[in-house]
């Protein structure tokens, strides 16, 4: 009789914010394998986008992920600017960079807080989220929203940063820097946290490269990649900053990378506020010509990629989106192996997954595409009708 057992995590689980199903294969208390089942939360952004105008699409893709609600529209407008062959207005480029880095700070502090909550350190959770509030207040001041900032448009930014707003931004950054240093020291000095996180969920550099992981997941495994540096856009080539890279590959290294990146983001924003030129915040785009364009940027979780194809009308023919979680989640198959059941949920959360970002569907058989997108829709509609007929 086999000693292997199956332990399900999901589709609904307290440590998973969205529905996904991870089937742990265990022997005793040790995880020996895992199956990942996606597809519980498909929302059809790539289907909806061609029904909207180019000015409406950035508002749609903001809703792909509430935490990355600047990353997707930024990558989208970069793709549109690629089709048009234009650069954003210099002041608009600096504003986009500031908003993007503010988002990285709030996202990383959110993750650090959740990580503390997951391991029973609710003080870390409350600290991180309390200090994150200062960043969200800056967002509300600049854009009117704590999330979904509506800051990006082809050719630049939608909203300016006013001179009277700069002191409040700098004050919030001062608080964020001081408290992030405090959190970093607290995490590094706490022996219980180190025991709980070190050598847990290890993803080696070779494994990270093989699975093409991105963002902090890659950099915590010693892979020195960052789209902001490797393919500079907006103001990233104009201000000084560095890319934190650590060799550990465990949950502890992922936490350290995010805390260090938070400090780098503060450095970038301060430099942008100091160096931001005067002038218009956008260049006028009359129309999107026929062609193809790609846009990618470094979201808090890693590279986000948008591809757009235009026929010269005011709507795209095709819009393809690849979010960073789509690359990172698969690496959990390796990271959980050999660990304990108690560490599995923490390891899954360490990549900072956004499951609804990953949802897409394709069917292959013998290496060939089995169904077109329209055929998949017809199958879905037919199943919906069958389910309706079964209702009493």
Buried (B, 14 or more C-beta within 10 A) or exposed (E): EEEEEEEEBBBEBEBBBBBBBBBBBBEEEEBBBBEBEBBBBBEEBBEBBBEBEBEEBBEBBBBBBEBBBBBBBBBBBBBBBBBBEBBBBBBBBBBBBBBBBBBBBBBBBBBBBBBBBBBEBEEBBEBBBEBBBBBBBBBEBBBEBBBBBBBBBBBBBBBBBEEEBEEBBBEBBEBBBEBBEEBBEBBEEBEEBEEBBEBBBBBBBEBBBEBEBBBBBBBBBBBEBBBBBEBEBBBBEBBEBEBBBBEBBBBBBBBBBBBBBBBBBBBBBBBBBEEBEEEBBBBEBEEBEEBEBBBBBBBBBBBBBBBBBBEEEEBBEEBBBBBBBBBBBBBBBBBBBEBBBEBBBBBBBBBBBBBBBBBBBEEEEEEEEEBEEEEBBEEEEEEEEEEEEEEE
